[in-house]
Amino acid sequence: MTQPDTLRGIGESATLARIFPRLPQSDHALVGPGDDSAVMSAPDSRFVVTTDMMIHGPDFRLAWSAPHDLGWKAAASNLADVAAMGATPTALVVAIAAPADSPVSLLEGIADGLRDACLALAPGCGVVGGDLSVSDTLTIAVTAFGDLSGRAPVLRSGARPGDVVAVSGALGRAAAGLALLFERGTVDGQPDASAAASLRASDPDLVAAQLAPTPPIADGVLAAQAGATAMLDLSDGLALDARRIAQASGVALSLDAAAIGSREALDGGEDHSLLATFPPGTSLPGGFRAIGTVVAGSGLLVDGQHYEERGGWDPYEQWSGGRG
């Protein structure tokens, strides 16, 4: 049986030659991959920039995530941060450190996931550069750029009493998918690829919500155009992220439990939906739906009562140290 090519076996240059053709192209790149730096058009004279890492262990388990999932999620989580500023994603820079004995197909799959996520969620955005290195721990770091098209950025600090609190995208489904993977995607307490494959067949939507989320990227621009006063990406959970808007704006966010739907929706992270506030009377754009109001005070209220549970995801406190 022919052994698969490994990163150690073919080296960096040959690996890049196999990856480049798979990567999505950016409509905004004047010079793309191949030189020391990319050159991007910036008609606004400003650009949005954000970065995020995914690390084997605290952020994903190889027994559960296919390479395509990893590329998709790495793109989606960064595209959502650009969208949360009211900007259009234009480009990604991707750095990957992987064990030397990793099959080249791992990086090819990640590249395919990056491409497919950009095509599906942010057409015109592409990968314009990056880096490869070696590490015992697979790590994917993405930097994303976005164009404001002359609009002011939507910050976390603009919410005012009387504003409507609204969300676009799923609430709690990624957390429910993760709970399902830990409950039924393990063997003897360890993540298991066969068990995960069975879950993909029996509960595909919940598993995909965790492993390959589909945030409503286009709704970020629609929110900005509709006059959103504050916005952020729900990466760490509704309760934790709502408090961030409240703190930045010097207000309280009062949420309606019936509109939220479940405890997972409050405390579970990684949906990468968009949470925004809008002036009263605004016709909510895109997929946004009202879930509460901004009121005077501080912190987070649910059905009028202060919600004291911390909730959300903090890798320094909550990672068990497991990989799998």
MARVEXGU-40572 format. One record per atom (N, C-alpha, C, O): z, y, x; residue in three letters. Coordinates in steps of 0.02 Angstrom, whole numbers, plus 50000, padded with zeros to 5 digits. Each point is the difference from the previous one (the first is absolute). Example, Ala and Ser with C-alpha at 12.3 -4.5 7.8 and 13.67 -1.06 7.14 Angstrom:
BEGIN
503904971650660ALA500005005949955ALA500005006050045ALA500334999950052ALA499315005449930SER500035005950042SER500375005549961SER500085005550025SER
***
This chain:
BEGIN
500004994150042MET500005005949958MET500005006350044MET500405000550046MET499165004149940THR499955006150039THR500605004449988THR500185001449943THR500125000950111GLN500585004449994GLN499775007149985GLN499505002250028GLN500875001549930PRO499795006849984PRO500095004650060PRO500454999050042PRO499125006049963ASP500085005050052ASP500675003649991ASP500215001549944ASP500124999850112THR500635003749999THR499905006850034THR499515001150035THR500975003449954LEU499975006550032LEU500034999250076LEU499645003550036LEU500784992049988ARG500054998850072ARG499344997150026ARG499775001750055ARG499924994049906GLY499414996550023GLY499385004550007GLY499624999050047GLY500295005849908ILE499395004150005ILE500135007150024ILE499535003550019ILE501104998849980GLY500175006550026GLY499875005849952GLY499724999149946GLY500505006750075GLU499985005949956GLU499305002349982GLU499855001249942GLU499714999250108SER499335002849987SER499614995649951SER499685002649954SER500344990950056ALA499644995549955ALA500315000149930ALA499654999449950ALA501025001250047THR500335000449935THR499785006349963THR499834999649940THR500175006050094LEU499785006249968LEU499284999649976LEU499835002549947LEU499744994250093ALA499304999249980ALA499944996149935ALA499525001049962ALA500954994550026ARG499984996149937ARG500335003749942ARG499844998649942ARG500615006050074ILE500365003649947ILE499615006149975ILE499965001249940ILE499755002750106PHE499685006349982PHE499514999349941PHE500025004249955PHE499554990750045PRO499524999649944PRO500324998849932PRO499695001149948PRO500934996550052ARG500344998449937ARG500385006049972ARG500195000049941ARG499925005250099LEU500425005649979LEU499625004749954LEU499395000850007LEU500975002549947PRO499685004849956PRO499825006450038PRO500385002150044PRO499065000949939GLN499795006250031GLN500265006049960GLN500054999649938GLN500115005750096SER500245006149967SER499425004849988SER499625001450046SER500325001149893ASP499495005049985ASP500155006750034ASP499565004450002ASP501044996450025HIS500225006450028HIS500014999950077HIS500205005050031HIS499584989549999ALA500014999550074ALA499365002650030ALA499454997849981ALA500615006850065LEU499435002350039LEU499894995450060LEU499434998850020LEU501114998650009VAL499994994950052VAL500514994849981VAL500595001649992VAL499204992150002GLY500454994749980GLY500254995950058GLY500045002550056GLY500124991149933PRO500274995750053PRO499514999450058PRO499394999949990PRO500884999550070GLY499594998950059GLY500125005050056GLY499894998450058GLY500345007649925ASP500185005050050ASP500765000450006ASP500364996349966ASP499885008050078ASP500725000650010ASP500355002749938ASP500594998449989ASP499075005549971SER500285002749938SER499445000449949SER499415000650017SER500784999249920ALA499535001449946ALA499955007649991ALA500445003850021ALA499024998449948VAL499925007049982VAL499895000349924VAL499534996949974VAL500905006849992MET499985000349927MET499805007049976MET500175005050031MET499474995249913SER499885006449968SER500635002149962SER500364995849974SER499765010750024ALA500605002649966ALA499815006549965ALA500195005450023ALA499444994249922PRO499755006049967PRO500565004549974PRO499895006049991PRO500704991249997ASP500565004049974ASP500365003850056ASP500385004649986ASP499504993550076SER500355002550060SER500714997250005SER500345001350050SER499874994949900ARG500644996550002ARG499874992649988ARG499484998249973ARG500994997550048PHE499954993049982PHE500694997149990PHE500495002250031PHE499554992849926VAL500624996349989VAL500014994150048VAL499484996850010VAL501085001650019VAL500054994350045VAL500674996449988VAL500515003249990VAL499464990250011THR500604995949989THR499924993650040THR499454998250020THR501104998349993THR499964993750036THR500534995149974THR500525002149975THR499324991550032ASP500464994849975ASP499884993750041ASP499444998850023ASP501084997249986MET499954993750036MET500154994249954MET500405000649953MET499294993750060MET500184993649969MET500154995150056MET499584998950044MET501024998249955ILE500234995750054ILE500184993249971ILE500344999449949ILE499424995350085HIS500154993249978HIS500764999050000HIS500335000550052HIS499944998049891GLY500724999149991GLY500245004649945GLY500054997949943GLY500105008350073PRO500265004549948PRO499485002049949PRO500185001549943PRO499174998650076ASP499495002749955ASP499534994849970ASP499715001249947ASP500214993150085PHE499584994749972PHE500184993450033PHE500304999950053PHE499504994749914ARG500094993350027ARG499314996650004ARG499644999749950ARG500184997950108LEU499344997050009LEU499914993849958LEU499434998249983LEU501114998549999ALA499954994149956ALA499775002049930ALA499724995849964ALA500395010450017TRP499815002349933TRP499375004249999TRP499594999449954TRP500325004850096SER499445004850000SER499414997350039SER500074998150058SER499355001849910ALA499384998650036ALA499815006150042ALA500225005649983ALA499394993650070PRO499795005950039PRO499695005549957PRO500115005950012PRO499494992149938HIS499695004949956HIS500545004149964HIS499935006049992HIS500604990649985ASP500565003549968ASP500295005350046ASP500145005649978ASP499964992650085LEU500315004650048LEU499575006250009LEU500275005650000LEU499084993650008GLY499575005850007GLY499995004249937GLY500035006250004GLY499944990649938TRP499995003649937TRP500645004149992TRP499985005949984TRP500604990850026LYS500635003549989LYS500115005550050LYS500275005349983LYS499524993750080ALA500075005250051ALA499605006249980ALA500235005650009ALA499174993349964ALA499605005649976ALA500315003249938ALA500095006049998ALA500084989949953ALA500245002649936ALA500635004250007ALA500065005249968ALA500414992550073SER500635003750007SER499895006850032SER500355004849983SER499174995850062ASN499865006450031ASN499575004449956ASN500105006149998ASN499424991049967LEU499595003949954LEU500445003249946LEU499875005649979LEU500654990749999ALA500445002749948ALA500395006050025ALA500125004749962ALA500074995450102ASP500365005850027ASP499555006150002ASP500235005649987ASP499134993550029VAL499535005649999VAL499915002549928VAL500025006049987VAL499884989349967ALA499915001849930ALA500595003849972ALA499925004549959ALA500694993850064ALA500605003249975ALA500055007450020ALA500405003749971ALA499204998450077MET499965007050018MET499465003749960MET499915006050008MET499744990349948GLY499455003049962GLY499365000350040GLY499555003949983GLY500394992050069ALA499425000250044ALA499564993849990ALA500214994949974ALA499175005850048THR499524994550000THR500014996550067THR499885003350051THR500264990249953PRO500004996550064PRO499305000250032PRO499504998749967PRO500495002850098THR499365000550035THR499934995050057THR499444997850014THR501105000450019ALA499944995750059ALA500664996550016ALA500545002549984ALA499404991650048LEU500574996350025LEU499904998750074LEU499444998850023LEU501115001450015VAL500024997750069VAL500494994150002VAL500565000749977VAL499224993750050VAL500384993849994VAL500154997250069VAL499554998950040VAL501094999949974ALA500224996850062ALA500334993349982ALA500434999749956ALA499384995150079ILE500274993349987ILE500244996950066ILE499644999950049ILE500974997649950ALA500274996150055ALA500114992949974ALA500344999049949ALA499384996150085ALA500044993149975ALA500134995250058ALA499825001550057ALA500494992849929PRO500094994950052PRO499334998050030PRO499504999749965PRO500494998850099ALA499374998650036ALA499664993749974ALA499394999350005ALA501004995949968ASP499704993849976ASP499785000549927ASP499814994949971ASP500215011149999SER499765000849932SER499254998749996SER499635002050045SER500154994649902PRO499274999149993PRO499675006749985PRO500285004349966PRO499124996550060VAL499635006249987VAL499885001049926VAL499955005649976VAL500024988849987SER499905000549928SER500565003849966SER499905002849946SER500704997450084LEU500555003949972LEU499805007449997LEU500095003249948LEU499664999450108LEU499805007050001LEU499385001349958LEU499935005449970LEU499624989850028GLU499425000849957GLU500215000449926GLU499725004049963GLU500774991950018GLY500245000349931GLY500355006649984GLY499915002849946GLY500484999650102ILE500325006549991ILE499485005549992ILE500065004449957ILE499414995450084ALA499475004949995ALA499654999649932ALA499845005249971ALA500054988850005ASP499694999249934ASP500445002949945ASP499765003149953ASP500904996050053GLY500465002849951GLY500015007650002GLY500015003249947GLY499974999750113LEU499955007250007LEU499375002649966LEU500025004949963LEU499424991750050ARG499365002149971ARG500024999649923ARG499825004849966ARG500414989650008ASP499984999149928ASP500475004749964ASP499855002449945ASP500744999050085ALA500475004749969ALA499705007049998ALA500065003549950ALA499634998650105CYS499705006750001CYS499445000549948CYS499955005049964CYS499624989950032LEU499455000149952LEU500265000249928LEU499715003449958LEU500824992950029ALA500254999549931ALA500445006049981ALA499965002349943ALA500455000150103LEU500505005049982LEU499815007150020LEU500205004849967LEU499414996050087ALA499845006650025ALA499305000050031ALA499945000650061ALA499544998649899PRO499324999850027PRO499855006150042PRO500175005749982PRO499524993250075GLY499855005450047GLY500505000550057GLY499855003150051GLY500734993849941CYS500494999650054CYS499854994050043CYS499824994749974CYS500255006050092GLY499864994450044GLY500435000150061GLY500405004750010GLY499544990250032VAL500374999550063VAL499595003450055VAL499424998250011VAL500875006850022VAL499635003850051VAL500254998750071VAL499745003050047VAL500754992749961GLY500244998450067GLY500644996149998GLY500244998149946GLY500065000850113GLY500624996450003GLY500124997050069GLY499765002550050GLY500624992049951ASP500184996950063ASP500204992849987ASP500244998349946ASP499674997550104LEU500244993150000LEU500484998950058LEU499885002650055LEU500654993649933SER500454998350054SER500314993249986SER499864996949948SER500555000850097VAL500314993449994VAL500755000849989VAL500315004450029VAL499964991349929SER500725000049986SER500194993349971SER499584996649971SER501055001550037ASP500244993849969ASP500045000849924ASP500014995049964ASP500025011250012THR500075001349928THR499395003749975THR499835005450024THR499834991749927LEU499415003349971LEU500215006549967LEU500435000249957LEU499255005250064THR500155006749976THR499365003649984THR499535000050040THR500445003149901ILE499425003949979ILE500245007149986ILE500425001149957ILE499315003750080ALA500175007049990ALA499385003949979ALA499484999650032ALA500585003949913VAL499435003849972VAL500185007349995VAL500545001849976VAL499015002550047THR500055007149989THR499435002049953THR499424998350012THR500755005349935ALA499505001949950ALA499935007649997ALA500485003750010ALA498914998549975PHE499845007149995PHE499725001549931PHE499704995649968PHE500405010650009GLY499745001949935GLY499805007249996GLY500225004250040GLY499354997349911ASP499715006749991ASP500285003049935ASP499984996949947ASP500285009250058LEU500295003549942LEU499475003849959LEU500155002149944LEU499254998750083SER499455003249963SER500195006949973SER499805001949945SER500595001850093GLY500175006749981GLY500625000749956GLY500225005649986GLY500064988849992ARG500605000249958ARG500635000450043ARG499994997950058ARG500545004849913ALA500654999650034ALA500254992949998ALA499894996549950ALA500445001150103PRO500294993349998PRO500554999649947PRO500355004949987PRO499724989349982VAL500534998949952VAL500604997150038VAL499974994450025VAL500565009549980LEU500594998050039LEU500524996749954LEU499914999649940LEU500634998150090ARG500554997249962ARG500465005449972ARG500444998749959ARG499475007450064SER500505005249989SER499845004849943SER500345005149993SER499154993449966GLY499805004949950GLY500224998649929GLY499845004049956GLY500534990650032ALA500214998549931ALA500495005249974ALA500435002450037ALA499494999449898ARG500435005049969ARG500264997449933ARG499654996149967ARG500955006050012PRO500264997849935PRO499495001349944PRO499695005349997PRO500244989849961GLY499515000349946GLY499374996250015GLY499634998349954GLY500235000450110ASP499404996150018ASP500044993049971ASP500544997249990ASP498884999949999VAL499944993049978VAL499974995650062VAL499635001450047VAL500764993249954VAL499964995050053VAL499524994549976VAL500084997349945VAL499435001250097ALA499494995149980ALA499844995450058ALA500105001750058ALA499644992449925VAL499814995250051VAL499314997349985VAL499824999249942VAL499794999550110SER499364996549993SER500034993750042SER500165000350060SER499694994149909GLY500034993650035GLY500584995849976GLY500375001949954GLY499704992450078ALA500504995049979ALA500705002150021ALA500095003850048ALA500414993749916LEU500715000950017LEU500334993150002LEU500044996649949LEU500215001550109GLY500394994050006GLY499624993650010GLY500304994750011GLY499045005449986ARG499624993850005ARG499994997350071ARG500034993950010ARG499945010550040ALA500024997650069ALA500674996750015ALA500024994950034ALA500525008149942ALA500664997050011ALA500064993349963ALA500304995350027ALA499435004349913ALA500014993749963ALA499604994750037ALA500204994250003ALA499235007850026GLY499614995350039GLY500364997550062GLY499974994150017GLY500395010550016LEU500384998150060LEU500574995349981LEU500124995050035LEU500235006449910ALA500534995649978ALA499734993049984ALA500334995050015ALA499075004849955LEU499694993649985LEU499844996150063LEU500094993950004LEU499665009750047LEU499844996750063LEU500624997150034LEU499994994550026LEU500555009349972PHE500624997450030PHE500304994349960PHE500334995650027PHE499555004549907GLU500284994849957GLU499594993550002GLU500284994550003GLU499055006249995ARG499584994149993ARG499474999350055ARG499604995349999ARG500405009350048GLY499514999750054GLY500304997650065GLY499745001550054GLY500814994849942THR500354997750060THR500114992449996THR499994997049947THR500125000150111VAL500214993050006VAL500594999950048VAL499955002350057VAL500604995149920ASP500624999950039ASP500195007050023ASP500255001050055ASP499635003849901GLY500205006950014GLY499535004050043GLY500135005850015GLY499324991150007GLN499535003550044GLN499345001249964GLN499774995749962GLN499925010150049PRO499355001449969PRO499504994450016PRO499974997750056PRO499665000249893ASP499554994350007ASP499325001749972ASP499945002449944ASP499534996350095ALA499335001849980ALA499774996149939ALA499675002849956ALA500494990750041SER499784995949943SER500345002249936SER499685000449947SER500975001150057ALA500365002449941ALA499725006749977ALA499945001349941ALA499905003050107ALA499715006549983ALA499324999249967ALA499835003749954ALA499774991550070ALA499354998749970ALA500074997849928ALA499595001949957ALA500914994150028SER500124997949931SER500185006049956SER499795000449943SER500615004250085LEU500185006049962LEU499395004449988LEU499945003049946LEU499614997450102ARG499405004049991ARG499604997449940ARG499675003849965ARG500354989550025ALA499644997149945ALA500365000949933ALA499685001249949ALA500994998350052SER500385000349937SER500185007149979SER500045001449940SER500095003050108ASP500205006949985ASP499615004950044ASP500305003750039ASP499044996449955PRO499605003950046PRO500135007549998PRO499995003350052PRO500154999449889ASP500085007249995ASP500645002550035ASP499985005050036ASP500574991449954LEU500635002050031LEU499974999150076LEU500245004350037LEU499474990349986VAL499944998850072VAL499565005450031VAL500165002750053VAL499284998849915ALA499555005250026ALA500335006850000ALA499875004150045ALA500564997349906ALA500335006549998ALA500435001250062ALA500085005650022ALA500194989050007GLN500395000550061GLN499564999750062GLN500085004150046GLN499474991149957LEU499624998850062LEU499405004550008LEU499805001550056LEU499905000849888ALA499405004150004ALA499995005049943ALA499604999449953ALA500855005650049PRO500075004749944PRO499375004349991PRO499615000950047PRO500315001649892THR499425004349984THR500245006749972THR499965001249940THR500305003150103PRO500245006549976PRO499445004349973PRO499424999350021PRO500745005349933PRO499495004249968PRO499835006050044PRO500205005649985PRO499434993350069ILE499885005250050ILE499665006149969ILE500205005750016ILE499304993349942ALA499635005749973ALA500445004549957ALA499855005949992ALA500704991549981ASP500435004049957ASP500395005350039ASP500265004749970ASP499774994750096GLY500345005150040GLY499635006749995GLY500315005249988GLY499034994750020VAL499605006149993VAL500035002549928VAL500065006049989VAL499894989549963LEU500025002149929LEU500675003449984LEU500025004949963LEU500524992650066ALA500655003149989ALA500025007050029ALA500245004749968ALA499504996150092ALA499985006650031ALA499585004849959ALA500205005849991ALA499234991949985GLN499575004349960GLN500325001949934GLN499865005349972GLN500584990350002ALA500345001449936ALA500625004450009ALA500335001749951ALA499845000050112GLY500575004550013GLY500654996550014GLY500535003049988GLY499464990950037ALA500624996550016ALA500445004550045ALA499755003150047ALA500894997149938THR500465004250038THR500334996250058THR500225003250048THR499824990249947ALA500284995950054ALA499714993049992ALA499814997949946ALA500154998550110MET499724993249996MET500194996250063MET500095002950054MET499984990549939LEU500074995550057LEU499774993049982LEU499904998349942LEU500024997750111ASP499804993049994ASP500624995849992ASP500475000650038ASP499534995149911LEU500584995649987LEU499974993950045LEU499804994649979LEU500405006450084SER500004994550048SER500674996550004SER500034994050014SER500515009649974ASP500674997250011ASP500394998849936ASP500584998150002ASP499115002949940GLY500334998949936GLY500095006449961GLY500115005350029GLY499834994249904LEU500025005949957LEU500655003850008LEU499995006250006LEU500584990449993ALA500645003550004ALA500075003950065ALA500185005950000ALA499674990850056LEU500075003350065LEU499505005750007LEU500185005450024LEU499204993549956ASP499495005250009ASP500085005749951ASP499865005750017ASP500374992949922ALA500145005449953ALA500555004650027ALA499975006149992ALA500534990950040ARG500535004150029ARG499715004550055ARG500265005550011ARG499234992250024ARG499705004150053ARG499685006349971ARG500065005450029ARG499594993949915ILE499735005949967ILE500575004549976ILE499975006050009ILE500544991049961ALA500565003949975ALA500335004050056ALA500145005949992ALA499994990850064GLN500335003450056GLN499565005550029GLN500235005550013GLN499134992949997ALA499555005050030ALA499915006149955ALA499915005650024ALA500124993249909SER499885005449952SER500635003449976SER499975005249967SER500614992150049GLY500635002949977GLY500114999349926GLY500265004649967GLY499534989650005VAL500054998849928VAL500244992849990VAL500164996550048VAL499885001449889ALA500124993149983ALA499404997349962ALA499685003649963ALA500184990050046LEU499494996749960LEU500344995549950LEU500394995650018LEU499455005449918SER500304996249946SER499474995349971SER499515002349971SER500584991250038LEU499504995149981LEU500214996349936LEU500594999349985LEU498914998449978ASP500094996449938ASP499944992550015ASP499484997650021ASP501074998749968ALA500014992950017ALA499464996149964ALA499694995550028ALA500195006249908ALA499494996449961ALA499305001150030ALA499594995449998ALA500285010550029ALA499355001450030ALA499924996650067ALA499444998650022ALA501124999950011ILE499984996750066ILE499904992549991ILE499554997150031ILE500864999849928GLY499884993149981GLY500434994750030GLY500134995049967GLY500115005750096SER500384994550030SER500405002650059SER499865005350027SER500634990749993ARG500405001750059ARG499564999850063ARG500095004150045ARG499444991149957GLU499554999750058GLU499615006550008GLU499845002050055GLU500005001149888ALA499625006350003ALA500405005650031ALA499725004550031ALA500944995249963LEU500435005150030LEU500134998750074LEU499975004650041LEU500174989349976ASP500254998550067ASP499504996650046ASP500114999650060ASP499334998049913GLY499524996450041GLY499485004750031GLY499785004849969GLY500034993850094GLY499525004250034GLY499324996850006GLY499874994649973GLY499685008950062GLU499344997750021GLU499484999749945GLU499474996950010GLU500655006249932ASP499465000749952ASP499485005050024ASP499414999349984ASP500805005750055HIS499575005350024HIS499665003749943HIS499435002550007HIS500924997949936SER499775004249945SER500165007350017SER500335001450051SER499455003249907LEU500115007150011LEU500495002749949LEU499904999349940LEU500635003850085LEU500505003449958LEU499885007450006LEU499985002750056LEU499955000849888ALA499855007250002ALA500365003649944ALA500214997049951ALA499855009550058THR500275004349948THR499475005249981THR499625002450043THR500354999249893PHE499505004549974PHE500335005349955PHE500504998649968PHE499225007550030PRO500275005149956PRO499994997649928PRO499554996249981PRO500945005849978PRO500024997849930PRO499355002049965PRO499725005450011PRO500044990149946GLY499395001249963GLY499374997950035GLY499465000349971GLY500594997450092THR499414997850037THR499724993649969THR500384995449982THR498975004350011SER499674993849980SER499984995450061SER499655001550048SER500724993149950LEU500074995850059LEU499334996950018LEU499664997249958LEU500155003250106PRO499344997750021PRO499994992550017PRO500534996950009PRO498875000349995GLY499904993250024GLY500454995049965GLY500044999949939GLY500304996050100GLY500444994949972GLY500735002149996GLY500434995749988GLY499725010750020PHE500705002249997PHE500284999349930PHE499665001349950PHE500984996650047ARG500374999449938ARG500705002850010ARG500294999250053ARG499975004149896ALA500655003350005ALA500564994850001ALA500004995349961ALA500505005850084ILE500584995650002ILE500655003950002ILE500544997050006ILE499435009749989GLY500615003950001GLY499865007450007GLY499445002349991GLY501095001450025THR499955007350007THR500415002250060THR500454996650023THR499385009350002VAL500395003250053VAL500525004449967VAL499855003849954VAL500784995750069VAL500555003949971VAL500395003450056VAL499944998250058VAL500465006749923ALA500445003150049ALA500534994950023ALA500214995749962ALA499995004950101GLY500504995550026GLY499764996950065GLY499635003050038GLY500594990849974SER499814996550061SER499994992649988SER500334997549954SER499294998950086GLY499994992849998GLY499564997249945GLY499535003349977GLY500624990750002LEU499604996249952LEU500424998149940LEU500564997550006LEU499165003649934LEU500314997949938LEU499554995149965LEU499395000750001LEU500904994349967VAL499644995349958VAL500335000049932VAL500594998449994VAL499045003449954ASP500265000849933ASP500615004749999ASP500494998849965ASP499475006550076GLY500525005150000GLY500594998650044GLY500445004350008GLY499604989750021GLN500564998150042GLN499794999850074GLN499464997550016GLN500965005050028HIS499844999850071HIS499914992850022HIS500424995749987HIS499035003050047TYR499864993350025TYR500244999750072TYR499715003050044TYR500824993249967GLU500335000050064GLU499764994550047GLU500135000350060GLU499534994649912GLU499764994650044GLU499525003050051GLU499575004049984GLU500514993950079ARG499575002850052ARG499284997849993ARG499545004050003ARG500374989449987GLY499334997449989GLY499535001250059GLY500205002850050GLY499184994849942GLY499495001350049GLY500054995650062GLY500424995550004GLY499145005950044TRP499934995950059TRP500175003950062TRP499735005550011TRP500724991850030ASP500185002950064ASP499984994350051ASP500444995850001ASP499045004150043PRO499944994350046PRO500584999250047PRO500154994450022PRO500195011149995TYR500574999450046TYR500594996449968TYR500404996950035TYR499665003749900GLU500564996949965GLU499824993349968GLU500434995649995GLU498955003549983GLN499844994649955GLN499594994350030GLN499954994749970GLN499745006350088TRP499644994550030TRP500484994750025TRP500475001550036TRP499414992349945SER500454994550018SER499894997550071SER500414996150026SER499065006150006GLY499824997450066GLY499514994349998GLY499774997650052GLY500055000149887GLY499534994549993GLY499285002250009GLY499845005949995GLY499744989150020ARG499285001350006ARG499624995249955ARG499905001349940ARG499884993150088GLY499654995149958GLY499265001749991GLY499654996349966GLY
***
